[in-house]
Amino acid sequence: MLTAAGALLLAGTGVASAHVTVSSADASPGGYGKVTFSVPDESDAASTVGLRIQLPTDPPLTSVRAQPVPGWTVTLTTVALDPPVTSDDGGTVDSAVSVVDFQADPGTGIAPGQFQEFALSGGPFPDVDRLTFNVVQTYSDGSEAAWIEPTVDGQPEPEHPAPVLSLSAAAGTDAHGAAPTISSASAAADDGGDTTATVALVLAVLGLLAGLAGLGLGLSARRRTVSS
């Protein structure tokens, strides 16, 4: 029985229009995050049974972990770094994951008309706006789809475009997901603005009271004049 966790029929669209894509809700330049590859099966009869994801190594992602997928086995291949790089904690990293290989267990896979998501967690991501991954998809009939063709601005999309991840810091956070720190100068400016508004309000109230008092005195004087 063919299974695919989270599978969805691609209703209303031709399978030929589906591509392997990559996305992330929290990956940013210099930060860490979860990256998700969405893999549709484009065959009319064969199932997807393998997925190889090539990761960038210049600069490398010094931390990479794969999320388990039921019915699939994952293998991480590392490459030596020459020269080694320094990690965020000051340590030396002399190897990094270069390829993540997902293989479906016998009798499983992504059936035609379905898709599967494969997730990785890691970083730090390079200081770029976009990051390209080369991906090779293997089918049960032995054929392969190599998603490695670059997409060029102003030109038609290639038949098998390489997945491209857009890297942008999440709104309201820095590259590592921390909330922005309010500087003492900004805080003082905000406090000064509030103080000014309060003083203006007090003066307005005092002015109103003074006006009412003046009105009361005027009426009293008028009454005395009339009475006399």
N, C-alpha and C positions, 0 to 999 in steps of 0.2 A: 504493500500500500504506500503510495506516494504521499508524503506530508510536507507541509511548509508552514512553520509557525508564523502567524500573522498574515497568512496568504489572503489575497484579494483578487477577485476576477476583474480584469481590465475591461469593463463594459464600456461600449461606446467608442473605443479607440482601437486602432489596428496594432497588433503586437510589433509590427515593424517600426512603429514610431516611438517605442519605449527604449530608453537608454539607461545604463547604469549611472546613477547620480550620487553625489555626496553632499552632506549638509551638517551643520552644527548650530546649536543654540548658544554655545558659550565659548567656542574657540576664538582666540584673539591673538594678534602678534605679541610674542613674548610670553604668552600665558599657556594655560593648560585647559583641556576640555574634552568633551565626548564628540566623536565623529561617527556619523552613521551613513553607511553605503546602502542604497536601495537598489536591489538587483531583480529586474523582471526577467521572466523566461520568454525569449522571443521565438522559440521553436514551435512548430505546429504539432510535433510528435515527441521530441526528446525532452528530457528533464535536465535542469541545471544540477550538476553534481560536484562542481568545483569552482572555487574563486580564489585567485591569487592577486593580492594587493601589494604593489611596490611602493614603499615609503621613501620620502626624500632622505638623503644622508649628507647633504651639503647645504646648510647645516643639518645634523641629524636630530631626530626626536629622542632625547636621552631616556625618556620614560614612555613605554608603550605596553598596554594591556589589552587583551581581547575579551570581549563579552561572550560567554558560552552561548551556543545556539543548540537547542535540543535536536538530536539526530545528525549533528555535524562534529567533526574533529578539527581542532585548530592547531597549527604548527607555526612557531615563530622562528624565522631564520635571521641570524645576526651577521654582521660584517665588522671587521676590525677597522678602527678609526686611526688614520695616520695623517696628521698627528692627533693624539687624544684631545678631548675637549673638557672644559671645566663645568661641572654641574652647578645648579643654583646653591647647593649647600657647601660649595667649595671643594668637593671631591673631584677626582679624575675619572673620566669615562673613556674607556678604550675600545668599546664596542657598542653597536646600536642595532636595533631591529631594522632590517632592510626589506623583508618580505613577510607578509602574513598570509598563510595558506589555509583556507577552509575546504574540507572535503566531506561530502555527505556520506553517512553510513549506508551500507548496502540496503536497498529497498526504500531509501528516502531520497529527498531532493526537492527541487522547485519544479512543480508540474507546469505544463503549458497553460498560459492564462493566469499564472500566479506570480507573486513576487515574494522576496524575503529580505529582511534587513539584517545587516552585519555591523556591529558597533565596535569601535576602538576608543580607548581613553589614553591620553598621554600629552606630551609636550616636552619642553616649551616649543611652541610653533615659531617659525622664522618671522622676522620683521618684514612681511610682505602683505600685499592686499589680497592676493589669490595664491592658492597652492594646488598644483596639479598632481594627480595620482594616476599611474598606469595600472590598469586592471585587466586580467584575462579571465574570461568565463568559459568553463568547460561543460560540455553537454554529454548526456549518457550515450549518444551515438558516436562519441569520439571527436566531434567537431569542437572548435573553439571560436570565441568571439574576443578579439583583442581590442579593448577600449583604450587606445593609446594615441589616437590622432589628435593633434592640437587644434583648438578652436581659435581662429584668427578674426579679430574685429574687422567688420566690413566685408567678410567673405562668407559664402554659404557654410552652414554647419556640416562637418564631415560625416560620413556614414557611421563611424564608430568613434565618437569624440571621447577623449579622456575626461574622467570626472574632475571638475574644478571646484575647490572649496573656497568660498569667500570668507576672509578673515576680517572681522571688525569687532572692536571692543563693545561689550554690552553697554547700553545706555545706563548711566549712573554708576558705573564701576570702572576700575582701572584694569590693566591687562591681566591681573591675577584675580579679578573678581571681587576686590575689596571696595567697599563704599568710599567715595572720595572724601578727603579730610578737609574740613572747613578751616581756613587759616584764621589766625587771631585778628588780622587786619579786616577780613571780611566780616567776622563776628562783631568787631567793634563798629564797623560801618552800619551793620544791621541794627545794633543796639542804639547807635546814635540816631538812626532814622526813627526808631520807635520813641526815643526820648523827645525828639523834636515834635513828633505828632502829639505826644501827651501834653507838652507845654502849650502848644497851640490850642488844644482843646480846653485846657484850664483857663487860658486867657480869654477864650471866647465865652466861656461860662461866666467869668468875672465881669466881662463887658456887658453881658446880658443882664446880670444882677444889678450892675451900676445903672443901666438904662432904666430898669424897672423902678429902682429906688428914686431916680430923678423924676420919673413920671409920677410916682406917689407924692413927692414933695410939691410938684407943680399943682396937682389936684388939690392938695391940702391948702396951699396958698390961695388958690382960686376960691375955695369955699370960704376962707376967712374974709376975702375981699367982698364977696357977695353978701356975707352976713353983716358986715359993717355998713 
